Amino acid sequence: MHLGHVLNALYVWGVTRAAGGQVLLRIEDHDRRRSQRRYEQDLLDDLEWLGFVPDAPTLDAFRRGPCDGRQSDRGAIYEEELAALIGDGLVYACECSRSDIAAAASASGDELCYAGTCAGKNLPLDTGLGLRVRFSEATESFVDLRHGLVTQQPSRQCGDMLIRDRDGHWTYQFAVTVDDCRQHVTLVVRGDDLLASTGRQIQLARMLGRQTPPRFLHHPLIMKTAAQKLSKADGDTGIREMRAAGATARAVIGQAAHLGGLIDAPCELGVDAALALIQRDWHARLRDVH
């Protein structure tokens, strides 16, 4: 975790409590090349140290073994949903590499839009190939609880979505959409960097049988520069490093709240007081969210 994740936790816990809901903890380790169990343990330890306690599953449930909140333990569920999409004729195999896609794609903002190169090739649905779901030309409109009305057209924005890569790994977009459907998630709270994903997830969820999508709230990010968010991959200070240097949990939370624009200056701030900052702003606006 880094300070951006702490800000996200403040919004997730604060908004959920303001809405009278429960926080669902999910370990998104769908990419098995990058995920290691020790990273998960570090994350669980950091959450516990900071004072963020999920309602389900419990932190101990993750530590004991297989758990419904861990995506690597939900492969059979993803296979089942994939089979349903295949049965509906919505999936095709894709042999394109990243460089192939970049060469053929058109850019939509900062995003490459897949050109549908393999859509008509009728390649076998083999594990050695990627799998994509066919998007319609539909426009998706939703009301973000912070941004208001948002309209997106996934077919022009990203093209047909990759749902499993050529190495057999499920993609983020597919796994979280299936999980939101199966786990009956009614409110998704996440950063502005994922706002562009929402329309495609709504359309995919409809293909999976969910007609009423969850509500969405996309919160501000902690930015390193005007165009670059914090990232552990870039060597930004993480919670582990801050703890090792002697920082208290209250100091870390206060720093995240300051950088996220919730308070004017960094200070020591307990988790309950920090969550109250979020609840104060969002309680009245979340009365209709269940």
C-alpha positions as MATLAB code, in Angstrom:
seq = 'MHLGHVLNALYVWGVTRAAGGQVLLRIEDHDRRRSQRRYEQDLLDDLEWLGFVPDAPTLDAFRRGPCDGRQSDRGAIYEEELAALIGDGLVYACECSRSDIAAAASASGDELCYAGTCAGKNLPLDTGLGLRVRFSEATESFVDLRHGLVTQQPSRQCGDMLIRDRDGHWTYQFAVTVDDCRQHVTLVVRGDDLLASTGRQIQLARMLGRQTPPRFLHHPLIMKTAAQKLSKADGDTGIREMRAAGATARAVIGQAAHLGGLIDAPCELGVDAALALIQRDWHARLRDVH';
ca = [
       0.000    0.000    0.000;
       0.984    3.639   -0.516;
      -0.699    6.887    0.500;
      -3.036    6.765   -2.514;
      -4.398    3.445   -1.258;
      -4.941    4.962    2.188;
      -6.992    7.769    0.634;
      -9.011    5.163   -1.262;
      -9.643    3.256    1.973;
     -10.862    6.460    3.615;
     -13.388    6.956    0.834;
     -14.431    3.287    0.710;
     -14.990    2.968    4.447;
     -16.341    6.500    4.911;
     -18.819    6.454    2.037;
     -19.940    2.915    2.821;
     -20.593    3.798    6.452;
     -22.449    6.953    5.375;
     -24.637    4.791    3.127;
     -25.307    2.286    5.919;
     -23.538   -0.470    3.983;
     -20.853   -3.080    4.539;
     -17.286   -3.005    3.245;
     -16.302   -5.989    1.113;
     -12.572   -6.678    0.986;
     -11.362   -8.157   -2.295;
      -7.839   -9.294   -3.145;
      -7.522   -8.705   -6.892;
      -4.738  -11.178   -7.626;
      -6.116  -12.201  -11.021;
      -2.712  -11.623  -12.648;
      -0.748  -14.566  -11.271;
       2.519  -13.333  -12.791;
       2.587  -10.266  -10.536;
       0.796  -11.559   -7.454;
       2.485  -13.243   -4.529;
       0.949  -14.319   -1.230;
       3.494  -12.260    0.724;
       2.169   -9.105   -0.945;
      -1.304  -10.048    0.227;
      -0.072  -10.555    3.784;
       1.618   -7.153    3.712;
      -1.621   -5.553    2.538;
      -3.680   -7.249    5.248;
      -1.154   -6.210    7.883;
      -1.176   -2.592    6.667;
      -4.986   -2.427    6.737;
      -5.064   -3.830   10.253;
      -2.321   -1.460   11.448;
      -4.163    1.548   10.023;
      -7.469    0.451   11.562;
      -9.476   -0.390    8.425;
     -11.564   -3.435    9.358;
     -13.646   -4.978    6.563;
     -17.060   -6.491    7.212;
     -16.550   -9.465    4.914;
     -14.509  -11.524    4.535;
     -12.583  -10.926    7.751;
      -8.832  -10.410    7.708;
      -8.440  -13.745    9.504;
     -10.487  -15.487    6.796;
      -7.877  -14.483    4.226;
      -5.051  -15.611    6.481;
      -6.576  -19.045    7.106;
      -6.595  -20.188    3.471;
      -8.945  -20.209    0.452;
     -11.369  -17.314    0.641;
     -14.285  -15.992   -1.417;
     -12.741  -12.529   -1.407;
      -9.572  -13.661   -3.209;
      -9.876  -13.720   -6.994;
      -7.334  -16.524   -7.415;
      -9.768  -18.730   -5.450;
     -12.686  -17.923   -7.765;
     -11.480  -19.475  -11.028;
     -14.421  -21.887  -11.277;
     -16.856  -18.961  -11.073;
     -15.070  -17.093  -13.868;
     -15.067  -20.252  -16.007;
     -18.808  -20.602  -15.479;
     -19.505  -17.028  -16.556;
     -17.159  -17.377  -19.527;
     -19.037  -20.507  -20.648;
     -22.321  -18.586  -20.530;
     -20.890  -15.789  -22.699;
     -19.505  -18.345  -25.162;
     -22.900  -20.036  -25.289;
     -24.469  -16.698  -26.208;
     -21.956  -16.242  -29.058;
     -20.360  -13.205  -27.440;
     -16.748  -14.399  -27.199;
     -14.039  -14.834  -29.814;
     -10.363  -15.759  -29.703;
      -7.687  -13.154  -30.368;
      -4.121  -13.832  -31.480;
      -2.996  -10.195  -31.448;
       0.056   -9.178  -29.439;
       0.293   -5.849  -27.653;
       2.399   -4.458  -30.500;
      -0.151   -5.698  -33.065;
      -2.918   -3.916  -31.178;
      -0.928   -0.706  -30.864;
      -0.152   -0.743  -34.590;
      -3.779   -1.262  -35.631;
      -5.621    0.611  -32.898;
      -7.019    4.095  -32.846;
      -6.439    6.239  -29.769;
      -9.373    7.461  -27.660;
      -7.856    9.961  -25.268;
      -5.013    8.117  -23.542;
      -6.472    4.705  -24.369;
      -5.935    2.409  -27.345;
      -9.135    1.107  -28.896;
      -8.918   -2.485  -30.138;
      -9.678   -2.530  -33.850;
     -11.504   -5.894  -33.898;
      -8.778   -7.525  -35.987;
      -9.695  -11.074  -34.934;
     -13.469  -10.612  -34.637;
     -14.209  -12.424  -37.893;
     -11.362  -14.973  -37.968;
     -13.227  -17.759  -36.122;
     -10.074  -18.808  -34.306;
     -10.457  -21.743  -31.902;
     -11.197  -20.779  -28.317;
      -7.866  -22.207  -27.250;
      -6.024  -21.497  -24.020;
      -3.061  -20.322  -26.084;
      -5.062  -17.365  -27.385;
      -6.656  -14.376  -25.715;
     -10.438  -14.218  -25.415;
     -12.494  -11.100  -26.106;
     -16.145  -10.269  -25.562;
     -18.057   -8.531  -28.362;
     -19.390   -5.112  -27.400;
     -22.436   -3.614  -29.058;
     -22.542   -0.029  -30.280;
     -24.670    0.896  -27.255;
     -23.998    4.061  -25.290;
     -23.887    3.622  -21.527;
     -25.086    6.474  -19.316;
     -24.813    6.454  -15.538;
     -24.856    8.977  -12.727;
     -21.602    9.037  -10.830;
     -22.209   10.190   -7.267;
     -19.431   12.780   -7.592;
     -19.198   13.597  -11.306;
     -22.895   13.485  -12.163;
     -24.147   12.191  -15.512;
     -21.454   10.350  -17.486;
     -21.939    8.912  -20.992;
     -19.516    6.401  -22.511;
     -19.481    4.183  -25.601;
     -17.259    1.160  -24.850;
     -17.106   -0.044  -28.465;
     -15.452    3.240  -29.489;
     -13.606    3.800  -26.243;
     -11.791    0.465  -25.838;
     -13.211   -1.895  -28.470;
     -14.034   -5.525  -27.732;
     -12.768   -6.237  -24.216;
     -10.063   -8.769  -23.430;
     -11.438  -11.008  -20.676;
      -8.696  -13.660  -20.537;
      -5.169  -13.259  -21.863;
      -3.136  -15.752  -23.880;
      -1.523  -17.086  -20.683;
      -4.911  -17.936  -19.192;
      -5.039  -15.032  -16.729;
      -8.385  -13.330  -16.172;
      -8.362   -9.594  -16.761;
      -9.241   -6.958  -14.184;
     -12.280   -5.776  -16.144;
     -13.805   -9.249  -16.358;
     -12.982  -10.464  -12.851;
     -14.291   -7.404  -11.008;
     -17.477   -7.289  -13.085;
     -18.221  -10.945  -12.372;
     -17.424  -10.419   -8.695;
     -19.656   -7.350   -8.435;
     -22.512   -9.382   -9.942;
     -21.990  -12.562   -7.912;
     -21.284  -10.770   -4.629;
     -24.270   -8.416   -5.042;
     -22.178   -5.264   -4.803;
     -24.471   -2.222   -4.851;
     -21.945    0.602   -4.440;
     -18.481    0.813   -6.027;
     -16.129    3.428   -4.564;
     -12.834    3.863   -6.426;
     -10.431    6.440   -7.845;
     -10.906    8.737  -10.830;
      -8.362    6.683  -12.786;
     -11.019    3.975  -13.166;
     -13.893    6.207  -14.261;
     -13.302    5.234  -17.903;
     -13.862    1.562  -17.001;
     -17.398    2.039  -15.764;
     -19.397    2.003  -18.991;
     -17.734   -1.179  -20.228;
     -18.319   -2.896  -16.892;
     -21.988   -1.909  -16.963;
     -22.357   -3.331  -20.486;
     -20.516   -6.541  -19.580;
     -22.633   -6.949  -16.434;
     -25.763   -6.735  -18.591;
     -24.408   -9.555  -20.764;
     -23.946  -11.550  -17.561;
     -27.572  -10.960  -16.595;
     -27.395   -7.946  -14.295;
     -29.847   -5.343  -15.526;
     -29.452   -2.820  -12.693;
     -25.806   -1.867  -12.190;
     -24.317   -0.798   -8.861;
     -23.960    2.869   -8.036;
     -20.511    4.348   -8.640;
     -18.457    7.017   -6.912;
     -15.055    7.983   -8.287;
     -12.949   10.030   -5.888;
      -9.924   12.326   -6.448;
      -6.430   10.863   -6.564;
      -3.226   11.840   -4.837;
      -1.051   13.077   -7.682;
       2.743   13.158   -7.865;
       2.582   15.643  -10.725;
      -0.327   17.244  -12.561;
      -0.490   14.213  -14.848;
       0.987   11.367  -12.779;
      -0.588    9.623   -9.794;
       1.331    7.972   -6.971;
       2.625    4.484   -7.755;
       4.724    1.983   -5.835;
       6.136    0.903   -9.205;
       7.709    4.361   -9.518;
       9.394    4.050   -6.120;
       6.985    6.301   -4.226;
       7.003    5.980   -0.453;
       4.903    3.054    0.684;
       3.224    2.406    4.022;
       5.778   -0.282    4.885;
       8.621    2.183    4.439;
       6.809    4.855    6.439;
       6.195    2.385    9.271;
       9.846    1.330    9.261;
      10.883    4.984    9.500;
       8.797    5.390   12.655;
       5.581    6.924   11.334;
       2.431    6.243   13.344;
      -0.817    5.068   11.782;
      -2.404    8.410   12.744;
       0.381   10.301   10.958;
       0.005    8.207    7.797;
      -3.774    8.708    7.754;
      -3.359   12.439    8.340;
      -0.845   12.715    5.506;
      -3.164   10.871    3.098;
      -6.126   13.013    4.131;
      -4.080   16.182    3.546;
      -2.733   15.118    0.159;
      -6.257   14.057   -0.820;
      -7.636   17.513   -0.028;
      -9.685   16.474    3.001;
      -7.770   18.665    5.472;
      -5.693   21.809    5.002;
      -2.474   20.616    6.649;
      -0.966   17.246    7.595;
      -1.618   16.207   11.183;
      -2.115   13.086   13.248;
      -5.594   11.825   12.526;
      -7.277    8.681   13.815;
      -9.204    6.488   11.442;
     -12.581    7.317   13.026;
     -11.970   11.061   12.762;
     -10.803   10.699    9.162;
     -13.871    8.668    8.213;
     -16.052   11.323    9.836;
     -14.656   13.837    7.309;
     -15.985   11.676    4.474;
     -19.282   10.902    6.200;
     -19.943   14.587    6.877;
     -19.817   15.355    3.156;
     -21.593   12.256    1.853;
     -24.249   11.249    4.372;
     -27.047   13.415    2.950;
     -26.225   12.474   -0.638;
     -26.265    8.732    0.029;
     -29.685    8.330    1.607;
     -31.010    6.579   -1.498;
     -28.092    4.122   -1.799;
     -28.690    0.674   -0.295;
];
